[in-house]
């Protein structure tokens, strides 16, 4: 009986810890960096986190990937970008995937005529608007994104 109580107590303690970890990662993650651009992007991410995907949307009720990029660049860097992914893929200058840094734009071909975009927020992580998760952070090394990668562009000076 004593063993059962100990085992149940341990399981309860472990479950509580893992639940807290998930909430920290999703809702209040803060970067461990002194990089001003990274910090500014995480502040924007926290403002928009979980906002649903809505094609053509530009508000907290829903927005698409290109409007998220346009709004973040306008509000964070005071840089005006075109509204569509097609036009955003022409701004700045082309860089290799290996040389991307915080603030660079990444573009993906997700269908014959369909494009997707995000902003590098830290390392290989990028902020974007996912149809499934809304505004979220994904990793360029995820097999899906790796297979859809198209190009990277540097807009920031």
Phi and psi in radians as a Rosetta constraint file:
Dihedral C 1 N 2 CA 2 C 2 CIRCULARHARMONIC -1.103 0.35
Dihedral N 2 CA 2 C 2 N 3 CIRCULARHARMONIC -0.699 0.35
Dihedral C 2 N 3 CA 3 C 3 CIRCULARHARMONIC -1.059 0.35
Dihedral N 3 CA 3 C 3 N 4 CIRCULARHARMONIC -0.745 0.35
Dihedral C 3 N 4 CA 4 C 4 CIRCULARHARMONIC -1.068 0.35
Dihedral N 4 CA 4 C 4 N 5 CIRCULARHARMONIC -0.757 0.35
Dihedral C 4 N 5 CA 5 C 5 CIRCULARHARMONIC -1.104 0.35
Dihedral N 5 CA 5 C 5 N 6 CIRCULARHARMONIC -0.731 0.35
Dihedral C 5 N 6 CA 6 C 6 CIRCULARHARMONIC -1.137 0.35
Dihedral N 6 CA 6 C 6 N 7 CIRCULARHARMONIC -0.813 0.35
Dihedral C 6 N 7 CA 7 C 7 CIRCULARHARMONIC -1.069 0.35
Dihedral N 7 CA 7 C 7 N 8 CIRCULARHARMONIC -0.806 0.35
Dihedral C 7 N 8 CA 8 C 8 CIRCULARHARMONIC -1.096 0.35
Dihedral N 8 CA 8 C 8 N 9 CIRCULARHARMONIC -0.696 0.35
Dihedral C 8 N 9 CA 9 C 9 CIRCULARHARMONIC -1.097 0.35
Dihedral N 9 CA 9 C 9 N 10 CIRCULARHARMONIC -0.751 0.35
Dihedral C 9 N 10 CA 10 C 10 CIRCULARHARMONIC -1.126 0.35
Dihedral N 10 CA 10 C 10 N 11 CIRCULARHARMONIC -0.769 0.35
Dihedral C 10 N 11 CA 11 C 11 CIRCULARHARMONIC -1.073 0.35
Dihedral N 11 CA 11 C 11 N 12 CIRCULARHARMONIC -0.742 0.35
Dihedral C 11 N 12 CA 12 C 12 CIRCULARHARMONIC -1.086 0.35
Dihedral N 12 CA 12 C 12 N 13 CIRCULARHARMONIC -0.751 0.35
Dihedral C 12 N 13 CA 13 C 13 CIRCULARHARMONIC -1.123 0.35
Dihedral N 13 CA 13 C 13 N 14 CIRCULARHARMONIC -0.746 0.35
Dihedral C 13 N 14 CA 14 C 14 CIRCULARHARMONIC -1.167 0.35
Dihedral N 14 CA 14 C 14 N 15 CIRCULARHARMONIC -0.695 0.35
Dihedral C 14 N 15 CA 15 C 15 CIRCULARHARMONIC -1.107 0.35
Dihedral N 15 CA 15 C 15 N 16 CIRCULARHARMONIC -0.760 0.35
Dihedral C 15 N 16 CA 16 C 16 CIRCULARHARMONIC -1.076 0.35
Dihedral N 16 CA 16 C 16 N 17 CIRCULARHARMONIC -0.721 0.35
Dihedral C 16 N 17 CA 17 C 17 CIRCULARHARMONIC -1.119 0.35
Dihedral N 17 CA 17 C 17 N 18 CIRCULARHARMONIC -0.772 0.35
Dihedral C 17 N 18 CA 18 C 18 CIRCULARHARMONIC -1.185 0.35
Dihedral N 18 CA 18 C 18 N 19 CIRCULARHARMONIC -0.588 0.35
Dihedral C 18 N 19 CA 19 C 19 CIRCULARHARMONIC -1.138 0.35
Dihedral N 19 CA 19 C 19 N 20 CIRCULARHARMONIC -0.770 0.35
Dihedral C 19 N 20 CA 20 C 20 CIRCULARHARMONIC -1.088 0.35
Dihedral N 20 CA 20 C 20 N 21 CIRCULARHARMONIC -0.702 0.35
Dihedral C 20 N 21 CA 21 C 21 CIRCULARHARMONIC -1.052 0.35
Dihedral N 21 CA 21 C 21 N 22 CIRCULARHARMONIC -0.750 0.35
Dihedral C 21 N 22 CA 22 C 22 CIRCULARHARMONIC -1.074 0.35
Dihedral N 22 CA 22 C 22 N 23 CIRCULARHARMONIC -0.777 0.35
Dihedral C 22 N 23 CA 23 C 23 CIRCULARHARMONIC -1.102 0.35
Dihedral N 23 CA 23 C 23 N 24 CIRCULARHARMONIC -0.701 0.35
Dihedral C 23 N 24 CA 24 C 24 CIRCULARHARMONIC -1.091 0.35
Dihedral N 24 CA 24 C 24 N 25 CIRCULARHARMONIC -0.821 0.35
Dihedral C 24 N 25 CA 25 C 25 CIRCULARHARMONIC -1.076 0.35
Dihedral N 25 CA 25 C 25 N 26 CIRCULARHARMONIC -0.747 0.35
Dihedral C 25 N 26 CA 26 C 26 CIRCULARHARMONIC -1.360 0.35
Dihedral N 26 CA 26 C 26 N 27 CIRCULARHARMONIC -0.761 0.35
Dihedral C 26 N 27 CA 27 C 27 CIRCULARHARMONIC -1.854 0.35
Dihedral N 27 CA 27 C 27 N 28 CIRCULARHARMONIC -0.534 0.35
Dihedral C 27 N 28 CA 28 C 28 CIRCULARHARMONIC -2.321 0.35
Dihedral N 28 CA 28 C 28 N 29 CIRCULARHARMONIC 0.540 0.35
Dihedral C 28 N 29 CA 29 C 29 CIRCULARHARMONIC -1.117 0.35
Dihedral N 29 CA 29 C 29 N 30 CIRCULARHARMONIC 2.328 0.35
Dihedral C 29 N 30 CA 30 C 30 CIRCULARHARMONIC -2.136 0.35
Dihedral N 30 CA 30 C 30 N 31 CIRCULARHARMONIC 2.353 0.35
Dihedral C 30 N 31 CA 31 C 31 CIRCULARHARMONIC -1.165 0.35
Dihedral N 31 CA 31 C 31 N 32 CIRCULARHARMONIC 2.621 0.35
Dihedral C 31 N 32 CA 32 C 32 CIRCULARHARMONIC -1.717 0.35
Dihedral N 32 CA 32 C 32 N 33 CIRCULARHARMONIC 1.135 0.35
Dihedral C 32 N 33 CA 33 C 33 CIRCULARHARMONIC -2.608 0.35
Dihedral N 33 CA 33 C 33 N 34 CIRCULARHARMONIC 2.777 0.35
Dihedral C 33 N 34 CA 34 C 34 CIRCULARHARMONIC -1.778 0.35
Dihedral N 34 CA 34 C 34 N 35 CIRCULARHARMONIC 0.128 0.35
Dihedral C 34 N 35 CA 35 C 35 CIRCULARHARMONIC -1.231 0.35
Dihedral N 35 CA 35 C 35 N 36 CIRCULARHARMONIC 2.045 0.35
Dihedral C 35 N 36 CA 36 C 36 CIRCULARHARMONIC -1.103 0.35
Dihedral N 36 CA 36 C 36 N 37 CIRCULARHARMONIC -0.635 0.35
Dihedral C 36 N 37 CA 37 C 37 CIRCULARHARMONIC -1.178 0.35
Dihedral N 37 CA 37 C 37 N 38 CIRCULARHARMONIC -0.784 0.35
Dihedral C 37 N 38 CA 38 C 38 CIRCULARHARMONIC -1.034 0.35
Dihedral N 38 CA 38 C 38 N 39 CIRCULARHARMONIC -0.823 0.35
Dihedral C 38 N 39 CA 39 C 39 CIRCULARHARMONIC -1.064 0.35
Dihedral N 39 CA 39 C 39 N 40 CIRCULARHARMONIC -0.743 0.35
Dihedral C 39 N 40 CA 40 C 40 CIRCULARHARMONIC -1.114 0.35
Dihedral N 40 CA 40 C 40 N 41 CIRCULARHARMONIC -0.707 0.35
Dihedral C 40 N 41 CA 41 C 41 CIRCULARHARMONIC -1.176 0.35
Dihedral N 41 CA 41 C 41 N 42 CIRCULARHARMONIC -0.659 0.35
Dihedral C 41 N 42 CA 42 C 42 CIRCULARHARMONIC -1.158 0.35
Dihedral N 42 CA 42 C 42 N 43 CIRCULARHARMONIC -0.609 0.35
Dihedral C 42 N 43 CA 43 C 43 CIRCULARHARMONIC -1.100 0.35
Dihedral N 43 CA 43 C 43 N 44 CIRCULARHARMONIC -0.761 0.35
Dihedral C 43 N 44 CA 44 C 44 CIRCULARHARMONIC -1.131 0.35
Dihedral N 44 CA 44 C 44 N 45 CIRCULARHARMONIC -0.731 0.35
Dihedral C 44 N 45 CA 45 C 45 CIRCULARHARMONIC -1.003 0.35
Dihedral N 45 CA 45 C 45 N 46 CIRCULARHARMONIC -0.791 0.35
Dihedral C 45 N 46 CA 46 C 46 CIRCULARHARMONIC -1.117 0.35
Dihedral N 46 CA 46 C 46 N 47 CIRCULARHARMONIC -0.563 0.35
Dihedral C 46 N 47 CA 47 C 47 CIRCULARHARMONIC -1.154 0.35
Dihedral N 47 CA 47 C 47 N 48 CIRCULARHARMONIC -0.688 0.35
Dihedral C 47 N 48 CA 48 C 48 CIRCULARHARMONIC -1.752 0.35
Dihedral N 48 CA 48 C 48 N 49 CIRCULARHARMONIC -0.147 0.35
Dihedral C 48 N 49 CA 49 C 49 CIRCULARHARMONIC -0.813 0.35
Dihedral N 49 CA 49 C 49 N 50 CIRCULARHARMONIC 2.234 0.35
Dihedral C 49 N 50 CA 50 C 50 CIRCULARHARMONIC 1.410 0.35
Dihedral N 50 CA 50 C 50 N 51 CIRCULARHARMONIC -0.105 0.35
Dihedral C 50 N 51 CA 51 C 51 CIRCULARHARMONIC -1.026 0.35
Dihedral N 51 CA 51 C 51 N 52 CIRCULARHARMONIC 2.272 0.35
Dihedral C 51 N 52 CA 52 C 52 CIRCULARHARMONIC -1.199 0.35
Dihedral N 52 CA 52 C 52 N 53 CIRCULARHARMONIC 2.727 0.35
Dihedral C 52 N 53 CA 53 C 53 CIRCULARHARMONIC -1.309 0.35
Dihedral N 53 CA 53 C 53 N 54 CIRCULARHARMONIC 2.339 0.35
Dihedral C 53 N 54 CA 54 C 54 CIRCULARHARMONIC -2.585 0.35
Dihedral N 54 CA 54 C 54 N 55 CIRCULARHARMONIC 2.001 0.35
Dihedral C 54 N 55 CA 55 C 55 CIRCULARHARMONIC -0.993 0.35
Dihedral N 55 CA 55 C 55 N 56 CIRCULARHARMONIC 2.157 0.35
Dihedral C 55 N 56 CA 56 C 56 CIRCULARHARMONIC 1.462 0.35
Dihedral N 56 CA 56 C 56 N 57 CIRCULARHARMONIC -0.125 0.35
Dihedral C 56 N 57 CA 57 C 57 CIRCULARHARMONIC -1.246 0.35
Dihedral N 57 CA 57 C 57 N 58 CIRCULARHARMONIC 2.665 0.35
Dihedral C 57 N 58 CA 58 C 58 CIRCULARHARMONIC -2.431 0.35
Dihedral N 58 CA 58 C 58 N 59 CIRCULARHARMONIC 0.299 0.35
Dihedral C 58 N 59 CA 59 C 59 CIRCULARHARMONIC -2.272 0.35
Dihedral N 59 CA 59 C 59 N 60 CIRCULARHARMONIC 3.121 0.35
Dihedral C 59 N 60 CA 60 C 60 CIRCULARHARMONIC -1.155 0.35
Dihedral N 60 CA 60 C 60 N 61 CIRCULARHARMONIC -0.269 0.35
Dihedral C 60 N 61 CA 61 C 61 CIRCULARHARMONIC -1.278 0.35
Dihedral N 61 CA 61 C 61 N 62 CIRCULARHARMONIC -0.356 0.35
Dihedral C 61 N 62 CA 62 C 62 CIRCULARHARMONIC 2.813 0.35
Dihedral N 62 CA 62 C 62 N 63 CIRCULARHARMONIC 2.515 0.35
Dihedral C 62 N 63 CA 63 C 63 CIRCULARHARMONIC -2.690 0.35
Dihedral N 63 CA 63 C 63 N 64 CIRCULARHARMONIC 2.837 0.35
Dihedral C 63 N 64 CA 64 C 64 CIRCULARHARMONIC -1.825 0.35
Dihedral N 64 CA 64 C 64 N 65 CIRCULARHARMONIC 3.114 0.35
Dihedral C 64 N 65 CA 65 C 65 CIRCULARHARMONIC -1.093 0.35
Dihedral N 65 CA 65 C 65 N 66 CIRCULARHARMONIC -0.709 0.35
Dihedral C 65 N 66 CA 66 C 66 CIRCULARHARMONIC -1.259 0.35
Dihedral N 66 CA 66 C 66 N 67 CIRCULARHARMONIC -0.592 0.35
Dihedral C 66 N 67 CA 67 C 67 CIRCULARHARMONIC -1.240 0.35
Dihedral N 67 CA 67 C 67 N 68 CIRCULARHARMONIC -0.620 0.35
Dihedral C 67 N 68 CA 68 C 68 CIRCULARHARMONIC -1.050 0.35
Dihedral N 68 CA 68 C 68 N 69 CIRCULARHARMONIC -0.824 0.35
Dihedral C 68 N 69 CA 69 C 69 CIRCULARHARMONIC -1.080 0.35
Dihedral N 69 CA 69 C 69 N 70 CIRCULARHARMONIC -0.805 0.35
Dihedral C 69 N 70 CA 70 C 70 CIRCULARHARMONIC -1.027 0.35
Dihedral N 70 CA 70 C 70 N 71 CIRCULARHARMONIC -0.802 0.35
Dihedral C 70 N 71 CA 71 C 71 CIRCULARHARMONIC -1.165 0.35
Dihedral N 71 CA 71 C 71 N 72 CIRCULARHARMONIC -0.789 0.35
Dihedral C 71 N 72 CA 72 C 72 CIRCULARHARMONIC -1.105 0.35
Dihedral N 72 CA 72 C 72 N 73 CIRCULARHARMONIC -0.773 0.35
Dihedral C 72 N 73 CA 73 C 73 CIRCULARHARMONIC -1.129 0.35
Dihedral N 73 CA 73 C 73 N 74 CIRCULARHARMONIC -0.666 0.35
Dihedral C 73 N 74 CA 74 C 74 CIRCULARHARMONIC -1.165 0.35
Dihedral N 74 CA 74 C 74 N 75 CIRCULARHARMONIC -0.871 0.35
Dihedral C 74 N 75 CA 75 C 75 CIRCULARHARMONIC -1.347 0.35
Dihedral N 75 CA 75 C 75 N 76 CIRCULARHARMONIC -0.539 0.35
Dihedral C 75 N 76 CA 76 C 76 CIRCULARHARMONIC -1.644 0.35
Dihedral N 76 CA 76 C 76 N 77 CIRCULARHARMONIC -0.709 0.35
Dihedral C 76 N 77 CA 77 C 77 CIRCULARHARMONIC -2.018 0.35
Dihedral N 77 CA 77 C 77 N 78 CIRCULARHARMONIC -0.015 0.35
Dihedral C 77 N 78 CA 78 C 78 CIRCULARHARMONIC 0.981 0.35
Dihedral N 78 CA 78 C 78 N 79 CIRCULARHARMONIC 0.705 0.35
Dihedral C 78 N 79 CA 79 C 79 CIRCULARHARMONIC -2.063 0.35
Dihedral N 79 CA 79 C 79 N 80 CIRCULARHARMONIC 2.232 0.35
Dihedral C 79 N 80 CA 80 C 80 CIRCULARHARMONIC -1.564 0.35
Dihedral N 80 CA 80 C 80 N 81 CIRCULARHARMONIC 2.158 0.35
Dihedral C 80 N 81 CA 81 C 81 CIRCULARHARMONIC -2.014 0.35
Dihedral N 81 CA 81 C 81 N 82 CIRCULARHARMONIC 2.736 0.35
Dihedral C 81 N 82 CA 82 C 82 CIRCULARHARMONIC -1.071 0.35
Dihedral N 82 CA 82 C 82 N 83 CIRCULARHARMONIC 2.849 0.35
Dihedral C 82 N 83 CA 83 C 83 CIRCULARHARMONIC -1.375 0.35
Dihedral N 83 CA 83 C 83 N 84 CIRCULARHARMONIC -0.564 0.35
Dihedral C 83 N 84 CA 84 C 84 CIRCULARHARMONIC -1.794 0.35
Dihedral N 84 CA 84 C 84 N 85 CIRCULARHARMONIC 2.714 0.35
Dihedral C 84 N 85 CA 85 C 85 CIRCULARHARMONIC -1.059 0.35
Dihedral N 85 CA 85 C 85 N 86 CIRCULARHARMONIC -0.707 0.35
Dihedral C 85 N 86 CA 86 C 86 CIRCULARHARMONIC -0.984 0.35
Dihedral N 86 CA 86 C 86 N 87 CIRCULARHARMONIC -0.767 0.35
Dihedral C 86 N 87 CA 87 C 87 CIRCULARHARMONIC -1.373 0.35
Dihedral N 87 CA 87 C 87 N 88 CIRCULARHARMONIC -0.599 0.35
Dihedral C 87 N 88 CA 88 C 88 CIRCULARHARMONIC -1.123 0.35
Dihedral N 88 CA 88 C 88 N 89 CIRCULARHARMONIC -0.520 0.35
Dihedral C 88 N 89 CA 89 C 89 CIRCULARHARMONIC -1.237 0.35
Dihedral N 89 CA 89 C 89 N 90 CIRCULARHARMONIC -0.012 0.35
Dihedral C 89 N 90 CA 90 C 90 CIRCULARHARMONIC -1.912 0.35
Dihedral N 90 CA 90 C 90 N 91 CIRCULARHARMONIC -0.150 0.35
Dihedral C 90 N 91 CA 91 C 91 CIRCULARHARMONIC -1.493 0.35
Dihedral N 91 CA 91 C 91 N 92 CIRCULARHARMONIC 2.848 0.35
Dihedral C 91 N 92 CA 92 C 92 CIRCULARHARMONIC 1.112 0.35
Dihedral N 92 CA 92 C 92 N 93 CIRCULARHARMONIC -2.587 0.35
Dihedral C 92 N 93 CA 93 C 93 CIRCULARHARMONIC -2.372 0.35
Dihedral N 93 CA 93 C 93 N 94 CIRCULARHARMONIC 2.648 0.35
Dihedral C 93 N 94 CA 94 C 94 CIRCULARHARMONIC -1.198 0.35
Dihedral N 94 CA 94 C 94 N 95 CIRCULARHARMONIC 2.363 0.35
Dihedral C 94 N 95 CA 95 C 95 CIRCULARHARMONIC -2.330 0.35
Dihedral N 95 CA 95 C 95 N 96 CIRCULARHARMONIC 2.835 0.35
Dihedral C 95 N 96 CA 96 C 96 CIRCULARHARMONIC -1.345 0.35
Dihedral N 96 CA 96 C 96 N 97 CIRCULARHARMONIC 2.731 0.35
Dihedral C 96 N 97 CA 97 C 97 CIRCULARHARMONIC -1.043 0.35
Dihedral N 97 CA 97 C 97 N 98 CIRCULARHARMONIC -0.662 0.35
Dihedral C 97 N 98 CA 98 C 98 CIRCULARHARMONIC -1.184 0.35
Dihedral N 98 CA 98 C 98 N 99 CIRCULARHARMONIC -0.411 0.35
Dihedral C 98 N 99 CA 99 C 99 CIRCULARHARMONIC -1.743 0.35
Dihedral N 99 CA 99 C 99 N 100 CIRCULARHARMONIC 0.197 0.35
Dihedral C 99 N 100 CA 100 C 100 CIRCULARHARMONIC -1.153 0.35
Dihedral N 100 CA 100 C 100 N 101 CIRCULARHARMONIC 2.512 0.35
Dihedral C 100 N 101 CA 101 C 101 CIRCULARHARMONIC -2.288 0.35
Dihedral N 101 CA 101 C 101 N 102 CIRCULARHARMONIC 3.024 0.35
Dihedral C 101 N 102 CA 102 C 102 CIRCULARHARMONIC -0.941 0.35
Dihedral N 102 CA 102 C 102 N 103 CIRCULARHARMONIC 2.291 0.35
Dihedral C 102 N 103 CA 103 C 103 CIRCULARHARMONIC 1.700 0.35
Dihedral N 103 CA 103 C 103 N 104 CIRCULARHARMONIC -0.265 0.35
Dihedral C 103 N 104 CA 104 C 104 CIRCULARHARMONIC -1.238 0.35
Dihedral N 104 CA 104 C 104 N 105 CIRCULARHARMONIC 2.669 0.35
Dihedral C 104 N 105 CA 105 C 105 CIRCULARHARMONIC -1.634 0.35
Dihedral N 105 CA 105 C 105 N 106 CIRCULARHARMONIC 2.446 0.35
Dihedral C 105 N 106 CA 106 C 106 CIRCULARHARMONIC -2.111 0.35
Dihedral N 106 CA 106 C 106 N 107 CIRCULARHARMONIC 2.450 0.35
Dihedral C 106 N 107 CA 107 C 107 CIRCULARHARMONIC -2.195 0.35
Dihedral N 107 CA 107 C 107 N 108 CIRCULARHARMONIC 2.572 0.35
Dihedral C 107 N 108 CA 108 C 108 CIRCULARHARMONIC -2.323 0.35
Dihedral N 108 CA 108 C 108 N 109 CIRCULARHARMONIC 2.533 0.35
Dihedral C 108 N 109 CA 109 C 109 CIRCULARHARMONIC -1.727 0.35
Dihedral N 109 CA 109 C 109 N 110 CIRCULARHARMONIC 1.908 0.35
Dihedral C 109 N 110 CA 110 C 110 CIRCULARHARMONIC -1.854 0.35
Dihedral N 110 CA 110 C 110 N 111 CIRCULARHARMONIC 0.022 0.35
Dihedral C 110 N 111 CA 111 C 111 CIRCULARHARMONIC -2.968 0.35
Dihedral N 111 CA 111 C 111 N 112 CIRCULARHARMONIC 3.115 0.35
Dihedral C 111 N 112 CA 112 C 112 CIRCULARHARMONIC -0.945 0.35
Dihedral N 112 CA 112 C 112 N 113 CIRCULARHARMONIC -0.884 0.35
Dihedral C 112 N 113 CA 113 C 113 CIRCULARHARMONIC -2.065 0.35
Dihedral N 113 CA 113 C 113 N 114 CIRCULARHARMONIC 0.308 0.35
Dihedral C 113 N 114 CA 114 C 114 CIRCULARHARMONIC -1.937 0.35
Dihedral N 114 CA 114 C 114 N 115 CIRCULARHARMONIC 2.271 0.35
Dihedral C 114 N 115 CA 115 C 115 CIRCULARHARMONIC -2.146 0.35
Dihedral N 115 CA 115 C 115 N 116 CIRCULARHARMONIC 2.737 0.35
Dihedral C 115 N 116 CA 116 C 116 CIRCULARHARMONIC -2.427 0.35
Dihedral N 116 CA 116 C 116 N 117 CIRCULARHARMONIC 2.679 0.35
Dihedral C 116 N 117 CA 117 C 117 CIRCULARHARMONIC -2.540 0.35
Dihedral N 117 CA 117 C 117 N 118 CIRCULARHARMONIC 2.767 0.35
Dihedral C 117 N 118 CA 118 C 118 CIRCULARHARMONIC -2.678 0.35
Dihedral N 118 CA 118 C 118 N 119 CIRCULARHARMONIC 3.108 0.35
Dihedral C 118 N 119 CA 119 C 119 CIRCULARHARMONIC -2.111 0.35
Dihedral N 119 CA 119 C 119 N 120 CIRCULARHARMONIC 2.247 0.35
Dihedral C 119 N 120 CA 120 C 120 CIRCULARHARMONIC -1.094 0.35
Dihedral N 120 CA 120 C 120 N 121 CIRCULARHARMONIC 2.212 0.35
Dihedral C 120 N 121 CA 121 C 121 CIRCULARHARMONIC -1.917 0.35
Dihedral N 121 CA 121 C 121 N 122 CIRCULARHARMONIC -0.471 0.35
Dihedral C 121 N 122 CA 122 C 122 CIRCULARHARMONIC -3.083 0.35
Dihedral N 122 CA 122 C 122 N 123 CIRCULARHARMONIC 2.178 0.35
Dihedral C 122 N 123 CA 123 C 123 CIRCULARHARMONIC 0.985 0.35
Dihedral N 123 CA 123 C 123 N 124 CIRCULARHARMONIC -2.144 0.35
Dihedral C 123 N 124 CA 124 C 124 CIRCULARHARMONIC -1.700 0.35
Dihedral N 124 CA 124 C 124 N 125 CIRCULARHARMONIC 0.188 0.35
Dihedral C 124 N 125 CA 125 C 125 CIRCULARHARMONIC -1.570 0.35
Dihedral N 125 CA 125 C 125 N 126 CIRCULARHARMONIC 2.492 0.35
Dihedral C 125 N 126 CA 126 C 126 CIRCULARHARMONIC -2.386 0.35
Dihedral N 126 CA 126 C 126 N 127 CIRCULARHARMONIC 2.556 0.35
Dihedral C 126 N 127 CA 127 C 127 CIRCULARHARMONIC -1.629 0.35
Dihedral N 127 CA 127 C 127 N 128 CIRCULARHARMONIC 2.415 0.35
Dihedral C 127 N 128 CA 128 C 128 CIRCULARHARMONIC -2.819 0.35
Dihedral N 128 CA 128 C 128 N 129 CIRCULARHARMONIC 3.130 0.35
Dihedral C 128 N 129 CA 129 C 129 CIRCULARHARMONIC -1.944 0.35
Dihedral N 129 CA 129 C 129 N 130 CIRCULARHARMONIC 1.923 0.35
Dihedral C 129 N 130 CA 130 C 130 CIRCULARHARMONIC -1.591 0.35
Dihedral N 130 CA 130 C 130 N 131 CIRCULARHARMONIC 2.457 0.35
Dihedral C 130 N 131 CA 131 C 131 CIRCULARHARMONIC -1.093 0.35
Dihedral N 131 CA 131 C 131 N 132 CIRCULARHARMONIC -0.568 0.35
Dihedral C 131 N 132 CA 132 C 132 CIRCULARHARMONIC -1.462 0.35
Dihedral N 132 CA 132 C 132 N 133 CIRCULARHARMONIC -0.775 0.35
Dihedral C 132 N 133 CA 133 C 133 CIRCULARHARMONIC -1.920 0.35
Dihedral N 133 CA 133 C 133 N 134 CIRCULARHARMONIC -0.002 0.35
Dihedral C 133 N 134 CA 134 C 134 CIRCULARHARMONIC 1.236 0.35
Dihedral N 134 CA 134 C 134 N 135 CIRCULARHARMONIC -2.633 0.35
Dihedral C 134 N 135 CA 135 C 135 CIRCULARHARMONIC -1.185 0.35
Dihedral N 135 CA 135 C 135 N 136 CIRCULARHARMONIC 2.132 0.35
Dihedral C 135 N 136 CA 136 C 136 CIRCULARHARMONIC -2.687 0.35
Dihedral N 136 CA 136 C 136 N 137 CIRCULARHARMONIC 3.105 0.35
Dihedral C 136 N 137 CA 137 C 137 CIRCULARHARMONIC -2.025 0.35
Dihedral N 137 CA 137 C 137 N 138 CIRCULARHARMONIC 2.325 0.35
Dihedral C 137 N 138 CA 138 C 138 CIRCULARHARMONIC -2.219 0.35
Dihedral N 138 CA 138 C 138 N 139 CIRCULARHARMONIC 3.000 0.35
Dihedral C 138 N 139 CA 139 C 139 CIRCULARHARMONIC -1.976 0.35
Dihedral N 139 CA 139 C 139 N 140 CIRCULARHARMONIC 2.332 0.35
Dihedral C 139 N 140 CA 140 C 140 CIRCULARHARMONIC -1.040 0.35
Dihedral N 140 CA 140 C 140 N 141 CIRCULARHARMONIC -0.434 0.35
Dihedral C 140 N 141 CA 141 C 141 CIRCULARHARMONIC -1.482 0.35
Dihedral N 141 CA 141 C 141 N 142 CIRCULARHARMONIC -0.074 0.35
Dihedral C 141 N 142 CA 142 C 142 CIRCULARHARMONIC -1.040 0.35
Dihedral N 142 CA 142 C 142 N 143 CIRCULARHARMONIC 2.341 0.35
Dihedral C 142 N 143 CA 143 C 143 CIRCULARHARMONIC -0.912 0.35
Dihedral N 143 CA 143 C 143 N 144 CIRCULARHARMONIC -0.659 0.35
Dihedral C 143 N 144 CA 144 C 144 CIRCULARHARMONIC -1.102 0.35
Dihedral N 144 CA 144 C 144 N 145 CIRCULARHARMONIC -0.941 0.35
Dihedral C 144 N 145 CA 145 C 145 CIRCULARHARMONIC -1.175 0.35
Dihedral N 145 CA 145 C 145 N 146 CIRCULARHARMONIC -0.615 0.35
Dihedral C 145 N 146 CA 146 C 146 CIRCULARHARMONIC -1.058 0.35
Dihedral N 146 CA 146 C 146 N 147 CIRCULARHARMONIC -0.719 0.35
Dihedral C 146 N 147 CA 147 C 147 CIRCULARHARMONIC -1.319 0.35
Dihedral N 147 CA 147 C 147 N 148 CIRCULARHARMONIC -0.359 0.35
Dihedral C 147 N 148 CA 148 C 148 CIRCULARHARMONIC -1.758 0.35
Dihedral N 148 CA 148 C 148 N 149 CIRCULARHARMONIC -0.113 0.35
Dihedral C 148 N 149 CA 149 C 149 CIRCULARHARMONIC -0.963 0.35
Dihedral N 149 CA 149 C 149 N 150 CIRCULARHARMONIC 2.400 0.35
Dihedral C 149 N 150 CA 150 C 150 CIRCULARHARMONIC -2.074 0.35
Dihedral N 150 CA 150 C 150 N 151 CIRCULARHARMONIC -1.000 0.35
Dihedral C 150 N 151 CA 151 C 151 CIRCULARHARMONIC -2.831 0.35
Dihedral N 151 CA 151 C 151 N 152 CIRCULARHARMONIC 2.900 0.35
Dihedral C 151 N 152 CA 152 C 152 CIRCULARHARMONIC -2.226 0.35
Dihedral N 152 CA 152 C 152 N 153 CIRCULARHARMONIC 2.571 0.35
Dihedral C 152 N 153 CA 153 C 153 CIRCULARHARMONIC -2.382 0.35
Dihedral N 153 CA 153 C 153 N 154 CIRCULARHARMONIC 2.489 0.35
Dihedral C 153 N 154 CA 154 C 154 CIRCULARHARMONIC -1.829 0.35
Dihedral N 154 CA 154 C 154 N 155 CIRCULARHARMONIC 2.156 0.35
Dihedral C 154 N 155 CA 155 C 155 CIRCULARHARMONIC -1.917 0.35
Dihedral N 155 CA 155 C 155 N 156 CIRCULARHARMONIC -0.664 0.35
Dihedral C 155 N 156 CA 156 C 156 CIRCULARHARMONIC -1.201 0.35
Dihedral N 156 CA 156 C 156 N 157 CIRCULARHARMONIC 2.519 0.35
